[in-house]
Amino acid sequence: MSRKIALVLSLTILAIVGCGAQKYQDLRSLMGDMYTATDAFIGGLEKAAGPDDVAASVNQFCDRLEPLAPRIKEMKTKYPEFYSKGGDFPEELKDLKEKHEAQGERMKNVSMKLAQHMMNQNVMKAFQRLGSISMKMQ
């Protein structure tokens, strides 16, 4: 009898722990996809030699981002606490925070390159495309 109780308790604990581990799995997956897309974008900007390279990097980012737009919109509804102004990473996702902060630093470093080419027609078109994709995430 005590073995059955121990087994039931063990299974209950595993189920509780397992459910906790699954929380935010969909958001974690999306964040991984976003990280990959953004990393490639920043890498392209870091290597850009001129406005055509910048426009190509933005368009490649758009190509990666557009399929993610419905998932991003869904996550904003599902986890408003994460997307709210001043929202912080949930405890279950704290391990991803440093990666995203480092990415933010890299983006700051290439922002001057972006600023240099913002008036270029191709760069403006690419950013208009990015803006329209961003609207799909609202």
N, C-alpha and C positions, 0 to 999 in steps of 0.2 A: 504494500500500500504506500509506504513512504517513498519507494522508488517511483511510483506513478506520480505522486505529488511533486517530487523533485523534477521529474521529466516535464510535467506540465508547467512548473515554475520556470524551468530553463527555456522551454519553448516560448513562454510568455515574454521573458526578458529578451530573448533573441528577436522576437517580433517587434517589441517596443524599440529596441536599439536599431533594428533594421529599418523601421519606419522613419526614425529620426535621421538615419543616414540618407534616406531617399528624399527628404525635404530639400527643396530647391534644386533637385537634379536637373530639371528642365531648364532652370535659370543658369545653372552651372554649364550645361551643354551650350546654351546660347552664348554665354559669356566667353566660352572657349572659341566658338566660331567667330565672335566679334573680335576677340583678341587676335586671332589668326589674320582676319581681314585687315584690321588696323595695323598690325605689324608689317604686313606686306605694303600697305599704303605708305607708312612712315619710311620703310626701307626704300621704296621708289622715290619718295621726296628727297631722302638723303643723297641718293645717287643722281638726282635730276641735274642736268647740265643747262637746261633752258626751259622756256615756257612750254614747248611741246612735250618735254618729259614730265613736267608738272601736270599738264592736262591729261596725259596718258595715265599717270598715277591716280589721279582723281577718278578718271573713267574706270580704271581697273577696280578701284575701291567700290565704285557704284555697282559694277558687275557682281561683286561679292556681297555687297550690302543689300541689294534689291531683293534677293530671295529670302533674306532674313527679316525683312520688314514685317510680314504678318506675325512672325514669332515674337518680334520685339513688341508689337502692338498688344499681342496676347499677354505677354509677361507684364506689361505696364498695368493691365487690368487685373491680372492675377496677383501681382505683388506690388501694390501701390506704395507700400512702405519703403521699398527699395528705390523706386523711381521718384519719390516725392522730393521736393526741394530740401536739400540738407540731409537727404536719406543716406544712410551708411550701409556698408556691407553687412549682411546678416552674419552672425557668428559662424554659421555653417560655411560661409564663403570667404572668411577672413584670409584664407591662404591665397586667394586670388587678388586681394587688395594690393599687395606689393607689386605684382606683375603689372597691374593696371596703372599704378602710380608711376612706375618706371616708364611705362609707355607714354604717359602724360608728359614726363620730362623730355623724352625724345621728341615729342610733338612740339613742345616749346622751342626746342633747338632748331627745328626746321621751319618754324613759323616765319622767320625773316625771308627765307627762300620763297615761301608762298606769297608774302607781301610784295616782293619784287615783281612778281609776274601776274598779280591779280587783275591788271588792266588788259592783259592779253585776251583777245577774243576767244581763243580755244579754251583758255583757263576759265574764263567767265562762263562759257557754255557748259563746261564740265561741272562747275559749282552750281549752276542752275539745275542741272540734272540731279546733283546731290541734294539740293534743296527740295526738289519734287519727290525724291525718294523719302526724304525725312518727313515730308507731309503725310506719307502713307503710314508712318509709324505712330501718328497721333491718335 
